[in-house]
Amino acid sequence: MTVADERKVHPAAAGTDPELACPIGPVVDIVFSRWTTPILWTLHTHGRQRFVELERRITRITPKVLTQRLRQLERDGLVVRTYHPEVPPRVEYEISAFGRSLGPLFAQLAEWAAQNLDTVEEARQAYDDR
């Protein structure tokens, strides 16, 4: 059952169940998990890359986590994995057209960050000083 179906069946639940109350929750779970954003940003910025190239560019990610995230992003349709049956085999990853559709969202978030992170830092400092 989808979230929309759940709302139709239980319209009052949208006001009480936090998962149903926020329609962007599933998108946030997909796009903004710990390593998804750096992977997508790197693929968008640098184009098609091999696993080792991604590892070099995203320095703090472990190979295990990079593998897991790439598989999930491929499953979600945001990344395309291309296997080249050569000796040795070569695998490349690139952001899909669907993944590129997130570009305007990332651009808006980058703009918001540039305009507001100083304010966030000031608020944190004021809070910590209390």
N, C-alpha and C positions, 0 to 999 in steps of 0.2 A: 504494500500500500504506500502510495506517495504521500508527501506532506500535504499536498493539495487535497487528496482523497481524505486524509485524516481530518483536515479542517472541515470538510463537508460532513463527515460522520460525527465529529465532536467539535462543533463551532466554539463552544466555551473553552475548550482545551487550549486554543490559541492564546487566550489571556492568562493561562496558568502554567502551561508547559513551556519552559524557556526555549526548547528546541523548536517548538511550533510558533512561538511568538516572534522569532526573528527569521524572516525568509532568506536572509543571506548567510545564515549559519553554515549550511552545507558548502557554500562557495568558499567561505573563510577556511573551513576544514581542508578543502582541496588545495587551495591556492596559497594559503599562508601558513602552512606547517613549517617546521623549523628550517628545512633545507630546500623546500620547493622554490621559494622566491630566488635564492641565489643561483640555483640551477637554471631556472627559466631565464633569469636576467643574463646569465653568462651565455646561454645558447642564443638568446636574442641578439646580444651584443657582438659575439664572436662567430656566430654561424655554426655550421655542422662541425662536430668535434668527436674525437675518439675519447674513450673513457679516461685514459691517462692525461689527456689535455684538460678535461674537466677537473680531474684531481689536482693538477698543478694550479689551476686558476681558483679553485675553491679550496684553499689550503687546509682548513681545519676540519674538513669532512673526512670521515674514515671510508675506506673502500667498501666496507659492508653497508654502511648507511647510504653511500652514493648509489650502490647497486639497488638497494631497496627502493630508494626514492625514484630512480630512473624507471624501474619496473612499474611503480605506482603511476608515475606520470604518463608512461606509455599506455597503461591500462585505462587511465582517465582520458586519453586522446590528446594530451597536451604535448607529448614528445613522440617523435618517430624514430624507431630503431631500425637501422639498415645493416644487414649482415652481408658481407662480401665473402663468398666461398673461395678464398685464396689460401696460399700457404706462405706464412701463417694466416689464419682467418683474421679479417678486419671487421670491426663493428663501429658504426658511427651513429651519433645521436644528433637530432636537430629538433628545433621547436616546430610544431605543426602549425598549419594555418589556424586551427582552432586555438592553439596556445598563443599565437600572435594576436588573436582577437583580444587578449588581455592587455595589450599594449596601452590603450587609452586609460585603462584602470591604473596601471603602474605609473603612467605619466602623471595622472592626477594625484596619486599618492606621493610621488616624488615632489610635485609642486607643493602639496600640503606640507610635506616634511620640511622643505626649504623655508616655507613661510612660518611654520609653527613650532619646530623643535626647540628653538630658543625659549619660547614661551613655556613649553613643557618643562624644560630644564629649570627655568626660573621658579615655576610652581613646585617642582620637586625640592629645590633648595629651600624655598619658603616653608614647605611642609616639614623638611628635616630640621630646620632651625627652630621649630616650635618646641 
